Amino acid sequence: MKILAQWAVAAACCAAVAQAQQAAPAAKPAAATPAAAGQPAATQAGMGQQAAPAGANEAPTDVGTPTIRLGVNEVNLIFTVTDKHGRYVPNLRQSDFALLDDQRAPERVNSFHQQINLPLRVGIVIDTSSSIKRRFQFEQQAAVDFLLQIIRARTDRAFVMEFAETPRVSQDWTNNLDALEAGVNRLRPGGGTALFDAVYTACRDKLQDISRGQEPVRKAMVLLSDGDDDQSRVFESEAIKMCQRADTIIYTVSTNWTPSRGKGDQVLKRMAEETGGKVFYPPSEEDMSNSFAGIEEELRSQYSLTYTPADFKYDGRFRPIYLFCTDRRYIVRTRQGYFAPTQ
């Protein structure tokens, strides 16, 4: 009931702002503000007021890479909308959504885009522990196919990390597809499993600062694992929080082929859901490539919303986000919140 009441407040606030915008004269498009995209706060969004020219109710579709730059107190939220059958829903408008940032409607919405074509920064994190040895060759081939299919050399970058007892970067950031393929093929399975350490390290060392001082990028981690962990020094919750600080979406691909969903699958599900991603359960080794195709489709089929939060403070506190589609037939999937920066 509390969430429904919050949603109602957000929807009412959005409607009031929209009416005020219609009554006001058409304004010139706002000039781009200096970038501060590396800040963790610059990674969510809201539905208050859209600083855009007349006709902004139509959802714009970006053809090329947009020149979006974030102010120090702006938040950019990338989200996916599907129907109840998991099919992506295009052509929605800003007025179709309601949002609360830290239980308050945003001060204003600065931009809203459909299928925004941001450059990708993708980390391929592969479980090479003994527990997945029998399935390892299929993991390798599917990961290579994914990289060759999704990475665009002109704009995108990726890295490859393996983990058993400890995480290790097999190929650092590059747009060289041959180097990425070699980084995957040189992996060898064996040893224990430090899943949480790997996720934490990948976000802290490779993904957290990749867009600092640059135009925003879409950061994602593709995690191939059975979800088991017997070696990590950090907890699951710490790994998830580091991903939230790094503004990174996790897509998990389970290597458990059995229909039953055990403890490891629940771990993969939580990591994906709490960062705004999705978990894939390929029914067989041969179907793993279909999961990678689903990740690629989602990365190219999303919405982006930039907003200024109300009552924003540089206190390092976690600010929860509630984003809803006013058409309750549709499901919005995004991260659960973000950490404000500290001054």
C-alpha positions as CSV (number, residue, x, y, z in Angstrom):
1,M,0.0,0.0,0.0
2,K,2.9,2.4,0.8
3,I,4.4,1.9,-2.7
4,L,1.0,2.4,-4.3
5,A,0.5,5.6,-2.4
6,Q,4.0,6.8,-3.4
7,W,3.3,6.0,-7.0
8,A,0.0,8.0,-6.9
9,V,1.9,11.0,-5.5
10,A,4.6,10.7,-8.2
11,A,1.9,10.4,-11.0
12,A,0.0,13.4,-9.6
13,C,3.2,15.5,-9.5
14,C,4.1,14.5,-13.1
15,A,0.7,15.4,-14.3
16,A,0.8,18.8,-12.7
17,V,4.2,19.5,-14.2
18,A,3.1,18.4,-17.6
19,Q,0.0,20.8,-17.4
20,A,2.3,23.7,-16.4
21,Q,4.6,23.0,-19.3
22,Q,1.7,23.1,-21.7
23,A,0.5,26.4,-20.4
24,A,3.9,27.9,-20.6
25,P,5.4,29.3,-23.9
26,A,7.6,27.0,-25.9
27,A,11.1,27.3,-24.6
28,K,14.4,26.9,-26.4
29,P,16.1,23.6,-25.8
30,A,18.4,23.7,-22.8
31,A,22.1,23.9,-23.5
32,A,24.2,20.9,-22.6
33,T,25.8,21.1,-19.2
34,P,29.3,20.1,-18.4
35,A,29.8,16.4,-17.9
36,A,30.3,14.7,-14.6
37,A,29.2,11.3,-15.7
38,G,31.7,9.4,-13.5
39,Q,29.9,10.4,-10.3
40,P,27.7,7.6,-8.9
41,A,24.8,10.0,-8.5
42,A,24.7,10.6,-12.1
43,T,23.1,7.3,-12.8
44,Q,19.3,7.4,-12.2
45,A,16.3,9.3,-13.4
46,G,12.9,10.8,-12.7
47,M,9.7,12.3,-14.2
48,G,9.3,15.9,-13.2
49,Q,9.7,18.5,-15.9
50,Q,11.2,18.0,-19.3
51,A,13.5,20.7,-20.6
52,A,12.8,20.2,-24.3
53,P,11.2,22.0,-27.2
54,A,7.5,21.8,-28.1
55,G,6.4,18.3,-29.2
56,A,8.5,16.6,-26.5
57,N,5.6,14.4,-25.6
58,E,6.7,12.3,-28.6
59,A,9.4,9.8,-27.6
60,P,12.5,10.7,-29.6
61,T,14.6,7.9,-31.0
62,D,18.3,8.5,-31.3
63,V,19.9,7.5,-34.6
64,G,23.5,8.2,-33.7
65,T,25.3,8.5,-30.5
66,P,23.7,11.3,-28.5
67,T,25.7,14.1,-26.9
68,I,24.2,13.9,-23.4
69,R,26.2,15.5,-20.6
70,L,25.3,15.5,-17.0
71,G,25.5,18.2,-14.4
72,V,26.9,17.4,-11.0
73,N,23.5,17.0,-9.4
74,E,21.7,15.3,-12.3
75,V,20.8,11.6,-12.5
76,N,20.6,9.5,-15.6
77,L,18.4,6.4,-15.4
78,I,18.5,3.7,-18.1
79,F,15.5,1.3,-18.0
80,T,13.8,-1.4,-19.9
81,V,10.0,-1.8,-20.4
82,T,8.4,-5.1,-21.3
83,D,5.0,-6.6,-21.4
84,K,4.0,-9.6,-19.3
85,H,5.5,-11.9,-21.9
86,G,8.9,-10.3,-21.8
87,R,8.5,-8.5,-25.1
88,Y,10.1,-5.0,-25.3
89,V,7.6,-2.1,-25.5
90,P,8.7,0.8,-27.8
91,N,7.4,4.3,-28.5
92,L,6.4,5.2,-24.9
93,R,6.4,8.8,-23.8
94,Q,7.7,10.6,-20.7
95,S,4.1,11.1,-19.6
96,D,3.7,7.3,-19.5
97,F,5.9,7.1,-16.4
98,A,5.9,8.2,-12.8
99,L,9.0,8.2,-10.6
100,L,10.1,8.9,-7.0
101,D,13.6,9.6,-6.0
102,D,14.1,9.1,-2.2
103,Q,10.3,9.1,-1.9
104,R,9.9,12.5,-3.7
105,A,9.0,13.5,-7.2
106,P,12.1,15.0,-9.0
107,E,12.5,18.7,-9.3
108,R,12.5,18.5,-13.1
109,V,13.1,16.1,-16.0
110,N,15.9,17.3,-18.3
111,S,15.7,14.7,-21.1
112,F,13.9,11.6,-22.2
113,H,15.0,9.3,-25.0
114,Q,13.9,6.0,-26.4
115,Q,16.5,3.5,-27.6
116,I,19.4,5.8,-26.8
117,N,22.5,4.6,-28.6
118,L,25.1,5.2,-25.9
119,P,28.6,3.7,-26.4
120,L,28.8,0.4,-24.5
121,R,31.4,-0.5,-21.8
122,V,30.9,-4.2,-21.2
123,G,32.8,-6.5,-18.8
124,I,32.6,-10.2,-19.6
125,V,33.2,-12.0,-16.2
126,I,33.5,-15.8,-16.6
127,D,33.5,-18.4,-13.9
128,T,36.5,-20.7,-14.4
129,S,36.2,-22.7,-11.2
130,S,36.1,-26.5,-11.1
131,S,32.4,-26.5,-10.6
132,I,31.7,-25.5,-14.2
133,K,34.5,-27.5,-15.9
134,R,32.2,-29.7,-17.9
135,R,30.3,-26.7,-19.3
136,F,33.4,-24.4,-19.8
137,Q,33.9,-24.9,-23.5
138,F,30.3,-23.8,-24.2
139,E,30.8,-20.7,-22.0
140,Q,33.9,-19.7,-24.0
141,Q,32.2,-20.1,-27.4
142,A,29.1,-18.2,-26.3
143,A,31.1,-15.4,-24.8
144,V,33.2,-15.0,-28.0
145,D,30.0,-15.0,-30.2
146,F,28.5,-12.3,-27.9
147,L,31.6,-10.1,-28.2
148,L,31.9,-10.4,-31.9
149,Q,28.2,-9.7,-32.4
150,I,27.7,-6.7,-30.0
151,I,30.9,-4.8,-29.8
152,R,31.1,-1.9,-32.3
153,A,34.8,-1.1,-32.8
154,R,34.2,2.6,-33.4
155,T,32.3,3.3,-30.1
156,D,32.3,0.3,-27.8
157,R,34.9,-1.2,-25.4
158,A,35.0,-4.5,-23.4
159,F,37.2,-6.4,-21.1
160,V,37.4,-10.1,-20.1
161,M,37.8,-11.2,-16.5
162,E,38.0,-14.8,-15.2
163,F,37.6,-15.9,-11.6
164,A,38.3,-19.1,-9.6
165,E,39.8,-18.5,-6.1
166,T,40.7,-14.9,-7.3
167,P,39.7,-12.7,-10.1
168,R,42.1,-12.0,-13.0
169,V,41.8,-9.8,-16.0
170,S,42.6,-11.8,-19.1
171,Q,42.1,-8.9,-21.5
172,D,41.9,-5.3,-20.5
173,W,39.7,-2.6,-22.1
174,T,39.9,-2.7,-25.8
175,N,37.8,-2.5,-29.0
176,N,40.0,-5.0,-30.7
177,L,37.8,-8.0,-31.3
178,D,40.7,-10.4,-32.0
179,A,42.3,-9.4,-28.6
180,L,39.0,-10.0,-26.8
181,E,38.5,-13.4,-28.5
182,A,42.0,-14.4,-27.5
183,G,41.3,-13.2,-23.9
184,V,38.4,-15.6,-23.7
185,N,40.1,-18.5,-25.4
186,R,43.2,-18.4,-23.1
187,L,41.1,-19.1,-20.0
188,R,41.4,-22.5,-18.3
189,P,39.1,-23.9,-15.6
190,G,40.1,-25.1,-12.2
191,G,40.0,-24.2,-8.5
192,G,37.5,-22.8,-6.0
193,T,34.9,-20.0,-6.6
194,A,35.2,-16.4,-5.5
195,L,32.1,-15.0,-7.3
196,F,31.4,-12.0,-5.0
197,D,35.1,-10.9,-5.1
198,A,35.1,-11.0,-8.9
199,V,31.9,-8.9,-9.2
200,Y,33.2,-6.4,-6.6
201,T,36.6,-6.1,-8.2
202,A,35.3,-5.7,-11.7
203,C,33.1,-2.9,-10.7
204,R,35.6,-1.2,-8.4
205,D,38.7,-1.4,-10.6
206,K,37.3,-1.5,-14.2
207,L,33.8,-0.1,-14.4
208,Q,33.5,2.6,-11.7
209,D,35.6,5.3,-13.3
210,I,35.4,4.4,-17.0
211,S,33.2,7.3,-18.0
212,R,34.6,10.0,-15.6
213,G,35.1,13.2,-17.5
214,Q,33.6,11.8,-20.7
215,E,30.2,11.6,-22.2
216,P,27.9,9.0,-20.5
217,V,28.3,5.4,-21.5
218,R,26.1,2.4,-20.9
219,K,28.0,0.1,-18.5
220,A,27.1,-3.5,-18.2
221,M,28.6,-6.7,-16.7
222,V,27.8,-10.1,-18.3
223,L,28.4,-12.7,-15.6
224,L,28.6,-16.4,-16.6
225,S,28.4,-18.6,-13.5
226,D,26.5,-21.3,-11.6
227,G,26.2,-18.8,-8.7
228,D,28.1,-20.8,-6.2
229,D,30.7,-19.1,-4.0
230,D,33.1,-20.7,-1.5
231,Q,36.2,-18.4,-1.5
232,S,35.1,-14.7,-1.4
233,R,36.2,-12.3,1.2
234,V,33.4,-9.8,0.5
235,F,29.7,-10.5,1.0
236,E,27.1,-10.6,-1.7
237,S,25.5,-7.4,-0.5
238,E,28.9,-5.6,-0.8
239,A,29.4,-6.8,-4.3
240,I,25.9,-5.5,-5.3
241,K,26.5,-2.1,-3.6
242,M,29.8,-1.7,-5.5
243,C,27.9,-2.3,-8.8
244,Q,25.4,0.3,-7.8
245,R,28.2,2.8,-7.0
246,A,29.7,2.0,-10.4
247,D,26.4,2.5,-12.2
248,T,26.7,-1.0,-13.7
249,I,23.9,-3.3,-14.8
250,I,24.5,-7.0,-14.3
251,Y,23.2,-9.6,-16.7
252,T,23.7,-13.0,-15.3
253,V,23.7,-16.2,-17.4
254,S,23.3,-19.4,-15.3
255,T,25.3,-22.4,-16.2
256,N,23.0,-24.7,-14.3
257,W,21.1,-26.8,-16.8
258,T,18.6,-28.5,-14.4
259,P,15.0,-27.1,-14.2
260,S,15.2,-26.6,-10.5
261,R,16.5,-23.3,-9.2
262,G,19.0,-23.8,-6.4
263,K,20.9,-21.4,-4.1
264,G,23.3,-20.3,-6.9
265,D,20.5,-19.4,-9.2
266,Q,18.9,-17.2,-6.5
267,V,22.2,-15.4,-6.1
268,L,22.4,-14.7,-9.8
269,K,18.7,-13.5,-9.8
270,R,19.3,-11.0,-6.9
271,M,22.4,-9.6,-8.5
272,A,20.6,-9.0,-11.8
273,E,17.4,-7.6,-10.3
274,E,19.1,-5.2,-7.8
275,T,21.2,-3.6,-10.5
276,G,18.4,-3.3,-13.1
277,G,19.6,-6.3,-15.2
278,K,18.1,-9.7,-16.0
279,V,18.9,-13.3,-15.3
280,F,19.0,-15.9,-18.1
281,Y,18.5,-19.6,-17.6
282,P,19.4,-21.3,-20.8
283,P,17.8,-24.8,-20.8
284,S,20.9,-26.4,-22.3
285,E,24.5,-25.7,-23.3
286,E,23.4,-25.2,-26.9
287,D,20.9,-22.5,-26.0
288,M,23.4,-20.3,-24.2
289,S,23.9,-18.2,-27.3
290,N,20.2,-17.3,-27.2
291,S,20.7,-15.8,-23.8
292,F,23.5,-13.6,-25.2
293,A,21.3,-12.5,-28.0
294,G,18.7,-11.5,-25.4
295,I,21.3,-9.4,-23.6
296,E,22.3,-7.7,-26.9
297,E,18.7,-6.9,-27.8
298,E,18.1,-5.4,-24.4
299,L,21.2,-3.2,-24.5
300,R,19.9,-1.7,-27.7
301,S,16.2,-1.5,-26.7
302,Q,16.1,0.7,-23.6
303,Y,15.0,4.2,-22.5
304,S,17.0,6.9,-20.9
305,L,15.8,9.6,-18.5
306,T,17.8,12.4,-17.0
307,Y,16.5,14.4,-14.1
308,T,17.4,16.7,-11.2
309,P,16.4,15.2,-7.9
310,A,14.5,17.3,-5.3
311,D,16.2,18.0,-2.0
312,F,19.5,16.6,-3.3
313,K,22.4,16.4,-0.8
314,Y,26.0,15.4,-1.3
315,D,26.0,13.0,1.7
316,G,27.0,9.6,0.2
317,R,23.6,8.2,1.2
318,F,21.8,5.5,-0.8
319,R,18.7,7.1,-2.5
320,P,16.0,4.5,-3.5
321,I,14.2,4.9,-6.8
322,Y,10.6,3.8,-7.7
323,L,9.8,4.0,-11.4
324,F,6.4,2.8,-12.7
325,C,4.6,2.8,-16.0
326,T,1.2,4.3,-15.7
327,D,-0.1,1.5,-18.0
328,R,0.0,-1.4,-15.5
329,R,0.2,-4.0,-18.3
330,Y,3.8,-3.0,-18.7
331,I,6.8,-3.8,-16.5
332,V,9.7,-1.4,-15.9
333,R,13.0,-2.8,-14.9
334,T,15.8,-0.6,-13.6
335,R,18.2,-0.3,-10.7
336,Q,16.7,0.1,-7.2
337,G,18.6,3.3,-6.4
338,Y,22.0,5.0,-6.3
339,F,24.6,6.4,-3.9
340,A,24.8,10.2,-3.8
341,P,28.4,11.5,-4.1
342,T,30.2,13.3,-1.3
343,Q,31.9,16.6,-1.6
